[in-house]
């Protein structure tokens, strides 16, 4: 435990490589906090996935796109 009351950091395998593709995954506890915690996990640039319908709201769309989020459209979204 690193003193965080909401997250427990777990590392499986090697550290994050300096280059090349890599996936950094988290159990989805809190969308905003997840992004902050993952963003601090490596100095590499990161892009997050966000459900597509959130991009229909101008303010959310602006924030998500500004943060480099990629929209993901699920079957249940009807698109």
HELIX and SHEET records of a PDB file:
HELIX    1   1 UNK A   31  UNK A   39  1                                   9    
HELIX    2   2 UNK A   52  UNK A   56  5                                   5    
HELIX    3   3 UNK A   58  UNK A   66  1                                   9    
HELIX    4   4 UNK A   75  UNK A   77  5                                   3    
SHEET    1   A 2 UNK A  49  UNK A  51  0                                        
SHEET    2   A 2 UNK A  70  UNK A  72  1                                        
END                                                                             
